[in-house]
Amino acid sequence: MLLSVLLTTGCPAHSNPPFKDADNGSPKDHGWFEGGKKWRGDFGDPHLIRVGSTYYAYSSPVGGRQLPVLTSTDLVTWYAHPRWSWSGPPRSGYDVNTDPAIPVEIRRSPASDWAKYDNNDALVRFASWGWVDNNLGPWLTRDYWAPGVLNIGNTWHAYSAVRVGLQSDDPHGLGRFCLTVASATNPLGPFRDASGAGPIQCQPYDHDPAGSIDPYPYRDPATGKNYLLWKAAGKVGVRESALMAVELGNDGRPKPGAPLVKLLETSRKYAWEGGTIENPAMITYNGVTYLFYSANFSGVLNAQQLSSYATGYAICPKGPTAACSRPARQAPLLASNGDDQGPGGASAFTDTAGRLRLAYASFWLGENRGAGIHPRRLHIAQLVQDKGGTLRRAS
């Protein structure tokens, strides 16, 4: 979903990805998300937070992990979530099923003993109400998308979209999704679903048949209140997709009776947005509150493997409590450029030096074609705030 650098004729030149997925993999071996290893592979829909001088990045499922987590101290080298225990084989007499360091849900899973020991998933208890997909593997049983993480007090809350069924008006046949929350006492987890018997938020079926996706928690520094943002899917041919917000209570759930606020909806006036906006991300920087969003089609545009997916932003004078407006110059902040295609799923944060940063995922031109793995890799952009609050990518 994007615009700018569409090459006009012929097949665009591209080079091979200059990296492998992980320390244990070759450039052609889309590696194994092994605990503690350096990771450079698939990491779509990233959400990034900073706790002190440590950065935590969360993504949609990778390598058989429902909630993959990376950590970094320099935003360059990223390490996969460690194993829950390092006491295992080949230690004599070790029994993974009695190791208290490994979450009980993993120990009780039908996986092999070695798979249990290797399982470094940060999410260990899934939403009971999610649609069950038995084709995902012995550990994964639900389809999760695009997590967002925030602490409220001493509790960490991980929000995700979970598929609840295949029936919707989604043109790509992806079905219907609703939002859930899991909780933990540590940003590494283990997170356990805390939604109960049903979603914490879901657009009504008759209003938005494909439901709600892309949850993003945000704390308003002006008031100290917490909010949840998400995409309302809209209704094909009737209602545009929109980015919504609601205040959260201290338990991490939408506050009973809190109004649902429409922050922004898809605009057909702006060609680069295509037919949808999604992936809201909010931050207040130097007194200005920004709403970042992805737009257009997240797949490839044509046989040349170009992508129209892009990232833009709006400015929100009243934060998450009222509508936001696009800047006067309507062009994406991040657009496809050469080998870097389809930058989207952005997450805003400040680094240890106080600079405004944007984590996003994109695919390498030529790597997203044919059958097999199509990795969306994690990137970190630095943004510059100009006079009047407009933003641009640092050169």
VOPA-615113 format. One record per residue (C-alpha): x negated, y, z negated; residue number from 1; residue in three letters. Coordinates in nm, 4 decimals. Last residue first. Layout:
X; Y; Z; NUM; Ala $
...
***
This chain:
-1.8424; 1.1880; -0.6099; 395; Ser $
-1.6031; 1.2150; -0.9010; 394; Ala $
-1.2475; 1.1236; -0.8042; 393; Arg $
-1.0089; 1.4125; -0.8048; 392; Arg $
-0.7551; 1.5497; -1.0499; 391; Leu $
-0.5340; 1.8548; -1.0721; 390; Thr $
-0.4994; 2.0198; -1.4117; 389; Gly $
-0.4726; 2.3827; -1.3026; 388; Gly $
-0.8486; 2.4147; -1.2679; 387; Lys $
-1.0031; 2.0804; -1.1846; 386; Asp $
-1.0104; 1.7586; -1.3850; 385; Gln $
-1.2750; 1.5194; -1.2529; 384; Val $
-1.2180; 1.1444; -1.2565; 383; Leu $
-1.4645; 0.8594; -1.3059; 382; Gln $
-1.3707; 0.5294; -1.1432; 381; Ala $
-1.4099; 0.1819; -1.2954; 380; Ile $
-1.3657; -0.1263; -1.0781; 379; His $
-1.2279; -0.4752; -1.1494; 378; Leu $
-1.2004; -0.7199; -0.8603; 377; Arg $
-0.8918; -0.8448; -0.6819; 376; Arg $
-0.9859; -1.1927; -0.5696; 375; Pro $
-0.8104; -1.3575; -0.2754; 374; His $
-0.8722; -1.7289; -0.3319; 373; Ile $
-0.7697; -1.9792; -0.0683; 372; Gly $
-0.5979; -1.9715; 0.2679; 371; Ala $
-0.6693; -1.7078; 0.5280; 370; Gly $
-0.7673; -1.3506; 0.4586; 369; Arg $
-0.8495; -1.1440; 0.1510; 368; Asn $
-1.2282; -1.1700; 0.1512; 367; Glu $
-1.2725; -0.9771; 0.4752; 366; Gly $
-1.2519; -0.6386; 0.3062; 365; Leu $
-1.3266; -0.6762; -0.0631; 364; Trp $
-1.0181; -0.6596; -0.2837; 363; Phe $
-0.9157; -0.3885; -0.5264; 362; Ser $
-0.8516; -0.3546; -0.8983; 361; Ala $
-0.8328; -0.0425; -1.1127; 360; Tyr $
-0.9832; 0.1132; -1.4253; 359; Ala $
-0.9561; 0.4923; -1.4353; 358; Leu $
-1.1859; 0.7094; -1.6424; 357; Arg $
-1.1625; 1.0523; -1.8027; 356; Leu $
-1.4880; 1.1451; -1.9751; 355; Arg $
-1.5102; 1.1694; -2.3550; 354; Gly $
-1.8672; 1.0381; -2.3767; 353; Ala $
-1.7496; 0.7077; -2.5280; 352; Thr $
-1.5130; 0.6600; -2.2326; 351; Asp $
-1.1632; 0.7956; -2.1985; 350; Thr $
-0.8814; 0.5762; -2.0667; 349; Phe $
-0.6439; 0.5321; -1.7728; 348; Ala $
-0.5275; 0.1992; -1.6262; 347; Ser $
-0.4757; 0.1507; -1.2523; 346; Ala $
-0.2908; -0.1367; -1.0873; 345; Gly $
-0.4189; -0.0214; -0.7510; 344; Gly $
-0.7078; 0.0137; -0.5078; 343; Pro $
-0.6022; -0.1662; -0.1866; 342; Gly $
-0.9306; -0.2162; -0.0004; 341; Gln $
-1.2943; -0.1423; -0.0893; 340; Asp $
-1.4970; -0.2641; 0.2119; 339; Asp $
-1.4343; 0.0593; 0.3984; 338; Gly $
-1.2203; 0.2946; 0.1935; 337; Asn $
-0.8708; 0.2128; 0.0812; 336; Ser $
-0.7214; 0.4985; -0.1192; 335; Ala $
-0.7597; 0.6389; -0.4703; 334; Leu $
-0.6080; 0.9762; -0.5631; 333; Leu $
-0.3400; 0.9329; -0.3013; 332; Pro $
-0.2187; 1.2328; -0.1070; 331; Ala $
0.0539; 1.4811; -0.1812; 330; Gln $
-0.1019; 1.8194; -0.2422; 329; Arg $
0.1559; 1.9986; -0.4554; 328; Ala $
0.1027; 1.7688; -0.7544; 327; Pro $
0.3805; 1.5182; -0.8259; 326; Arg $
0.6302; 1.5927; -1.1021; 325; Ser $
0.7199; 1.4122; -1.4252; 324; Cys $
1.0676; 1.3647; -1.5732; 323; Ala $
1.1195; 1.3852; -1.9479; 322; Ala $
1.0228; 1.2214; -2.2800; 321; Thr $
0.7048; 1.0396; -2.1739; 320; Pro $
0.4913; 1.3549; -2.1779; 319; Gly $
0.6831; 1.6799; -2.1720; 318; Lys $
0.4626; 1.8535; -1.9127; 317; Pro $
0.4253; 1.5240; -1.7176; 316; Cys $
0.1901; 1.5522; -1.4213; 315; Ile $
0.2045; 1.2930; -1.1425; 314; Ala $
-0.0547; 1.0530; -1.0093; 313; Tyr $
-0.1558; 0.8448; -0.7106; 312; Gly $
-0.3063; 0.5025; -0.6486; 311; Thr $
-0.3039; 0.3179; -0.3173; 310; Ala $
-0.1885; 0.0016; -0.1404; 309; Tyr $
-0.1978; 0.0436; 0.2394; 308; Ser $
-0.4374; -0.2480; 0.2843; 307; Ser $
-0.6546; -0.3402; 0.5818; 306; Leu $
-0.7061; -0.7085; 0.6620; 305; Gln $
-0.7552; -0.6439; 1.0350; 304; Gln $
-0.4681; -0.8838; 1.1004; 303; Ala $
-0.2317; -0.6330; 0.9415; 302; Asn $
-0.1388; -0.4416; 0.6273; 301; Leu $
-0.2776; -0.6688; 0.3579; 300; Val $
-0.0807; -0.7198; 0.0373; 299; Gly $
0.0008; -0.4624; -0.2310; 298; Ser $
0.2566; -0.2783; -0.0193; 297; Phe $
0.3123; 0.0899; -0.1032; 296; Asn $
0.2406; 0.2656; -0.4330; 295; Ala $
0.0414; 0.2477; -0.7535; 294; Ser $
0.1001; 0.4870; -1.0417; 293; Tyr $
-0.0789; 0.7289; -1.2711; 292; Phe $
0.1238; 0.9487; -1.5064; 291; Leu $
-0.0832; 1.2331; -1.6466; 290; Tyr $
-0.0389; 1.4401; -1.9615; 289; Thr $
-0.2429; 1.7612; -1.9722; 288; Val $
-0.3893; 1.8934; -2.3001; 287; Gly $
-0.7505; 1.8136; -2.2178; 286; Asn $
-0.6505; 1.4577; -2.1270; 285; Tyr $
-0.3187; 1.2931; -2.2142; 284; Thr $
-0.2848; 0.9441; -2.0693; 283; Ile $
-0.0158; 0.7424; -1.8938; 282; Met $
-0.0240; 0.4341; -1.6710; 281; Ala $
0.2671; 0.3216; -1.4532; 280; Pro $
0.2116; 0.0137; -1.2337; 279; Asn $
0.4820; 0.0704; -0.9706; 278; Glu $
0.5991; 0.2825; -0.6752; 277; Ile $
0.7916; 0.1405; -0.3814; 276; Thr $
0.8782; 0.1659; -0.0126; 275; Gly $
0.5774; 0.3388; 0.1389; 274; Gly $
0.4044; 0.5714; -0.1055; 273; Glu $
0.1611; 0.6951; 0.1616; 272; Trp $
0.4485; 0.8289; 0.3712; 271; Ala $
0.5539; 1.0853; 0.1141; 270; Tyr $
0.9088; 1.2012; 0.1798; 269; Lys $
1.0383; 0.8508; 0.0980; 268; Arg $
0.9900; 0.9301; -0.2709; 267; Ser $
0.9824; 0.6419; -0.5176; 266; Thr $
1.1014; 0.7419; -0.8637; 265; Glu $
0.9415; 0.9244; -1.1532; 264; Leu $
0.9728; 0.9584; -1.5313; 263; Leu $
1.3198; 0.8117; -1.5813; 262; Lys $
1.3822; 0.8127; -1.9570; 261; Val $
1.5646; 0.5356; -2.1410; 260; Leu $
1.7119; 0.6830; -2.4581; 259; Pro $
1.6310; 0.5357; -2.8002; 258; Ala $
1.9341; 0.3601; -2.9522; 257; Gly $
1.7285; 0.0867; -3.1157; 256; Pro $
1.3568; 0.1672; -3.0833; 255; Lys $
1.1992; -0.0456; -2.8122; 254; Pro $
0.9848; -0.3111; -2.9797; 253; Arg $
0.6351; -0.2726; -3.1245; 252; Gly $
0.7488; -0.3261; -3.4847; 251; Asp $
0.6789; 0.0382; -3.5704; 250; Asn $
0.9460; 0.1383; -3.3204; 249; Gly $
0.8840; 0.2097; -2.9562; 248; Leu $
1.0170; 0.5043; -2.7564; 247; Glu $
1.1366; 0.4326; -2.4033; 246; Val $
0.9868; 0.5043; -2.0618; 245; Ala $
1.0741; 0.4387; -1.6966; 244; Met $
0.9010; 0.4382; -1.3598; 243; Leu $
1.1469; 0.4040; -1.0735; 242; Ala $
1.2260; 0.1826; -0.7746; 241; Ser $
1.4722; 0.3375; -0.5340; 240; Glu $
1.8410; 0.2484; -0.5376; 239; Arg $
2.0752; 0.1215; -0.2661; 238; Val $
1.8920; -0.0325; 0.0297; 237; Gly $
1.7073; -0.2789; -0.1926; 236; Val $
1.8018; -0.2299; -0.5564; 235; Lys $
1.5640; -0.0736; -0.8078; 234; Gly $
1.2641; -0.2547; -0.9547; 233; Ala $
1.2466; -0.0620; -1.2818; 232; Ala $
0.8732; -0.0228; -1.3405; 231; Lys $
0.7507; 0.0087; -1.6964; 230; Trp $
0.6499; 0.2487; -1.9732; 229; Leu $
0.6583; 0.1703; -2.3453; 228; Leu $
0.6238; 0.4516; -2.5956; 227; Tyr $
0.4528; 0.5216; -2.9275; 226; Asn $
0.4980; 0.8342; -3.1374; 225; Lys $
0.1973; 1.0188; -3.2817; 224; Gly $
0.3638; 1.3471; -3.1876; 223; Thr $
0.1136; 1.5363; -2.9727; 222; Ala $
-0.1162; 1.2372; -2.9277; 221; Pro $
0.1604; 1.0430; -2.7497; 220; Asp $
0.0695; 0.6744; -2.7804; 219; Arg $
0.1208; 0.4714; -2.4635; 218; Tyr $
0.2200; 0.1132; -2.3852; 217; Pro $
0.2264; 0.0030; -2.0189; 216; Tyr $
0.4662; -0.2646; -1.8926; 215; Pro $
0.4296; -0.3573; -1.5242; 214; Asp $
0.7609; -0.5297; -1.4447; 213; Ile $
1.1361; -0.4928; -1.4934; 212; Ser $
1.4275; -0.6588; -1.3151; 211; Gly $
1.4363; -0.7937; -0.9586; 210; Ala $
1.8147; -0.7402; -0.9437; 209; Pro $
1.7926; -0.3785; -1.0638; 208; Asp $
2.1413; -0.2328; -1.1217; 207; His $
2.3496; -0.5527; -1.1002; 206; Asp $
2.0827; -0.7468; -1.2894; 205; Tyr $
2.0553; -0.4985; -1.5753; 204; Pro $
1.6950; -0.3779; -1.6292; 203; Gln $
1.5115; -0.5849; -1.8845; 202; Cys $
1.3565; -0.4955; -2.2193; 201; Gln $
1.2556; -0.6897; -2.5323; 200; Ile $
1.3277; -1.0121; -2.3458; 199; Pro $
1.5093; -1.3018; -2.5160; 198; Gly $
1.5154; -1.5504; -2.8023; 197; Ala $
1.2336; -1.4025; -3.0067; 196; Gly $
1.0071; -1.1413; -2.8527; 195; Ser $
0.7049; -1.2079; -3.0758; 194; Ala $
0.4922; -1.4177; -2.8416; 193; Asp $
0.1638; -1.5106; -3.0065; 192; Arg $
-0.1636; -1.3318; -2.9361; 191; Phe $
-0.4870; -1.4960; -3.0527; 190; Pro $
-0.6047; -1.2332; -3.0133; 189; Gly $
-0.9068; -1.0507; -2.8736; 188; Leu $
-0.7614; -0.7125; -2.9743; 187; Pro $
-0.7318; -0.8476; -3.3306; 186; Asn $
-0.4374; -0.8876; -3.5704; 185; Thr $
-0.2130; -1.0365; -3.3027; 184; Ala $
0.1259; -0.9793; -3.1392; 183; Ser $
0.3096; -1.0805; -2.8250; 182; Ala $
0.5603; -0.8696; -2.6337; 181; Val $
0.8018; -0.9473; -2.3505; 180; Thr $
0.9388; -0.7735; -2.0446; 179; Leu $
1.1694; -0.9082; -1.7728; 178; Cys $
1.1109; -1.0449; -1.4234; 177; Phe $
1.3345; -1.1589; -1.1346; 176; Arg $
1.2275; -1.3500; -0.8256; 175; Gly $
0.9121; -1.3300; -0.6167; 174; Leu $
1.0901; -1.3866; -0.2865; 173; Gly $
0.8908; -1.1210; -0.0988; 172; His $
1.1947; -0.9031; -0.0256; 171; Pro $
1.2948; -0.8993; -0.3943; 170; Asp $
1.6745; -0.9126; -0.3973; 169; Asp $
1.6819; -1.1460; -0.6969; 168; Ser $
1.7156; -1.5152; -0.7792; 167; Gln $
1.3916; -1.6925; -0.8671; 166; Leu $
1.4290; -1.6798; -1.2430; 165; Gly $
1.3017; -1.5323; -1.5705; 164; Val $
0.9507; -1.4345; -1.4594; 163; Arg $
0.7578; -1.2694; -1.7407; 162; Val $
0.6292; -0.9111; -1.7456; 161; Ala $
0.3740; -0.8465; -2.0161; 160; Ser $
0.3190; -0.6494; -2.3367; 159; Tyr $
0.0339; -0.7282; -2.5776; 158; Ala $
0.0806; -0.5741; -2.9239; 157; His $
-0.2031; -0.5392; -3.1742; 156; Trp $
-0.1025; -0.5071; -3.5361; 155; Thr $
-0.2999; -0.3075; -3.7947; 154; Asn $
-0.1042; 0.0127; -3.7414; 153; Gly $
0.0495; 0.0037; -3.3965; 152; Ile $
-0.2192; -0.1283; -3.1638; 151; Asn $
-0.1733; -0.1169; -2.7885; 150; Leu $
-0.2094; -0.3647; -2.4994; 149; Val $
-0.0659; -0.3752; -2.1464; 148; Gly $
-0.0331; -0.6908; -1.9388; 147; Pro $
0.0285; -0.7117; -1.5622; 146; Ala $
0.2166; -1.0327; -1.4821; 145; Trp $
0.3073; -1.3623; -1.6500; 144; Tyr $
0.4548; -1.6717; -1.4828; 143; Asp $
0.5274; -1.9345; -1.7474; 142; Arg $
0.4002; -2.2887; -1.8186; 141; Thr $
0.0234; -2.2457; -1.8220; 140; Leu $
-0.1661; -2.5150; -2.0147; 139; Trp $
-0.1183; -2.8359; -1.8159; 138; Pro $
-0.1028; -2.6583; -1.4811; 137; Gly $
0.0980; -2.3974; -1.2913; 136; Leu $
0.3241; -2.6365; -1.1048; 135; Asn $
0.5621; -2.6964; -1.3952; 134; Asn $
0.7053; -2.3458; -1.3695; 133; Asp $
0.9380; -2.2713; -1.6606; 132; Val $
1.1372; -1.9489; -1.6386; 131; Trp $
1.0676; -1.7444; -1.9490; 130; Gly $
1.2957; -1.7728; -2.2537; 129; Trp $
1.0351; -1.9277; -2.4852; 128; Ser $
0.7887; -1.6442; -2.4213; 127; Ala $
0.4402; -1.7917; -2.4554; 126; Phe $
0.2247; -1.8826; -2.7565; 125; Arg $
-0.1537; -1.8940; -2.7124; 124; Val $
-0.2358; -1.5637; -2.5436; 123; Leu $
-0.6078; -1.4756; -2.5661; 122; Ala $
-0.6964; -1.7768; -2.3496; 121; Asp $
-1.0445; -1.9167; -2.4199; 120; Asn $
-0.9644; -2.2811; -2.3449; 119; Asn $
-1.2969; -2.4649; -2.3216; 118; Asp $
-1.2397; -2.6786; -2.6317; 117; Tyr $
-0.8869; -2.7604; -2.5233; 116; Lys $
-1.0099; -2.8526; -2.1751; 115; Ala $
-1.2702; -3.0857; -2.3311; 114; Trp $
-1.0057; -3.2567; -2.5432; 113; Asp $
-0.7841; -3.3070; -2.2410; 112; Ser $
-0.4762; -3.0903; -2.2020; 111; Ala $
-0.1359; -3.1860; -2.3445; 110; Pro $
-0.1358; -2.8843; -2.5810; 109; Ser $
-0.1381; -2.9340; -2.9570; 108; Arg $
-0.4943; -2.8062; -3.0043; 107; Arg $
-0.4189; -2.5027; -2.7903; 106; Ile $
-0.1116; -2.4149; -2.9951; 105; Glu $
-0.3106; -2.4696; -3.3161; 104; Val $
-0.5531; -2.1919; -3.2288; 103; Pro $
-0.9136; -2.3197; -3.2268; 102; Ile $
-1.1148; -2.2121; -3.5323; 101; Ala $
-0.9399; -2.4784; -3.7423; 100; Pro $
-1.1153; -2.7625; -3.5516; 99; Asp $
-0.8993; -3.0702; -3.6183; 98; Thr $
-0.7965; -3.1479; -3.2603; 97; Asn $
-1.1414; -3.0586; -3.1239; 96; Val $
-1.2950; -3.3480; -3.3153; 95; Asp $
-1.6745; -3.3288; -3.3659; 94; Tyr $
-1.8374; -3.6447; -3.5015; 93; Gly $
-2.1794; -3.5711; -3.3553; 92; Ser $
-2.2170; -3.2260; -3.2080; 91; Arg $
-2.2274; -3.2508; -2.8283; 90; Pro $
-1.9672; -3.1183; -2.8277; 89; Pro $
-1.7960; -2.8564; -3.0404; 88; Gly $
-1.8844; -2.5946; -3.2986; 87; Ser $
-1.8708; -2.2916; -3.0683; 86; Trp $
-1.5038; -2.2249; -3.1366; 85; Ser $
-1.2456; -1.9900; -2.9901; 84; Trp $
-1.4513; -1.9792; -2.6738; 83; Arg $
-1.5596; -1.6274; -2.5912; 82; Pro $
-1.3441; -1.3881; -2.3866; 81; His $
-1.5277; -1.3306; -2.0589; 80; Ala $
-1.8135; -1.0824; -2.0575; 79; Tyr $
-1.8316; -0.7624; -1.8522; 78; Trp $
-2.1443; -0.5756; -1.7470; 77; Thr $
-2.0833; -0.2304; -1.6018; 76; Val $
-1.8416; -0.0494; -1.8308; 75; Leu $
-2.1295; -0.0086; -2.0835; 74; Asp $
-2.0159; -0.1854; -2.4010; 73; Thr $
-1.8108; -0.4545; -2.2296; 72; Ser $
-1.5387; -0.7043; -2.3107; 71; Thr $
-1.3184; -0.9147; -2.0829; 70; Leu $
-0.9830; -1.0692; -2.1634; 69; Val $
-0.7690; -1.3173; -1.9675; 68; Pro $
-0.4065; -1.3442; -2.0825; 67; Leu $
-0.2413; -1.6489; -1.9215; 66; Gln $
-0.5715; -1.8216; -1.8542; 65; Arg $
-0.5880; -2.0892; -1.5834; 64; Gly $
-0.8632; -1.9173; -1.3905; 63; Gly $
-0.7061; -1.5731; -1.3975; 62; Val $
-0.3603; -1.4645; -1.5114; 61; Pro $
-0.2827; -1.0888; -1.4919; 60; Ser $
-0.5449; -0.8761; -1.6605; 59; Ser $
-0.6867; -0.7463; -1.9881; 58; Tyr $
-0.9980; -0.5286; -2.0360; 57; Ala $
-1.1495; -0.4498; -2.3761; 56; Tyr $
-1.4135; -0.1774; -2.4105; 55; Tyr $
-1.6379; -0.1607; -2.7160; 54; Thr $
-1.7857; 0.1656; -2.8485; 53; Ser $
-1.5070; 0.2349; -3.0966; 52; Gly $
-1.2077; 0.0412; -2.9673; 51; Val $
-1.1600; 0.1285; -2.6015; 50; Arg $
-0.8684; 0.0081; -2.3920; 49; Ile $
-0.8384; -0.1215; -2.0371; 48; Leu $
-0.5425; -0.2709; -1.8544; 47; His $
-0.6290; -0.4459; -1.5298; 46; Pro $
-0.3602; -0.5426; -1.2762; 45; Asp $
-0.5826; -0.8001; -1.1032; 44; Gly $
-0.9066; -0.9446; -1.2373; 43; Phe $
-1.0562; -1.1894; -0.9862; 42; Asp $
-1.4334; -1.2179; -1.0173; 41; Gly $
-1.7224; -1.0246; -1.1695; 40; Arg $
-1.7540; -1.2068; -1.5031; 39; Trp $
-2.0590; -1.2496; -1.7276; 38; Lys $
-2.0131; -1.5643; -1.9341; 37; Lys $
-1.8907; -1.5675; -2.2953; 36; Gly $
-1.6163; -1.8234; -2.2435; 35; Gly $
-1.5970; -1.9618; -1.8914; 34; Glu $
-1.3514; -1.8134; -1.6449; 33; Phe $
-1.4576; -2.0670; -1.3795; 32; Trp $
-1.5891; -1.9393; -1.0606; 31; Gly $
-1.4754; -1.8620; -0.7132; 30; His $
-1.7556; -2.0765; -0.5743; 29; Asp $
-1.8645; -1.9162; -0.2467; 28; Lys $
-2.0999; -1.6628; -0.4091; 27; Pro $
-2.2154; -1.9406; -0.6468; 26; Ser $
-2.0655; -1.9848; -0.9914; 25; Gly $
-2.1970; -2.0258; -1.3471; 24; Asn $
-2.2935; -1.6629; -1.3956; 23; Asp $
-1.9515; -1.5572; -1.2716; 22; Ala $
-1.7634; -1.4400; -0.9657; 21; Asp $
-2.0523; -1.4011; -0.7245; 20; Lys $
-2.1745; -1.0714; -0.5921; 19; Phe $
-2.2549; -0.8773; -0.2780; 18; Pro $
-1.9220; -0.9547; -0.1120; 17; Pro $
-1.9950; -1.0242; 0.2545; 16; Asn $
-2.0045; -0.7273; 0.4852; 15; Ser $
-1.7314; -0.5676; 0.6886; 14; His $
-1.6855; -0.4336; 1.0371; 13; Ala $
-1.3343; -0.3363; 1.1291; 12; Pro $
-1.1625; -0.5416; 1.4011; 11; Cys $
-1.0793; -0.3296; 1.7007; 10; Gly $
-0.9163; 0.0095; 1.6981; 9; Thr $
-0.7884; 0.2621; 1.4488; 8; Thr $
-0.9498; 0.2101; 1.1146; 7; Leu $
-0.7031; 0.2991; 0.8407; 6; Leu $
-0.8909; 0.5253; 0.6036; 5; Val $
-0.6199; 0.7239; 0.4427; 4; Ser $
-0.3007; 0.5436; 0.3755; 3; Leu $
-0.2040; 0.2989; 0.1081; 2; Leu $
0.0000; 0.0000; 0.0000; 1; Met $
***
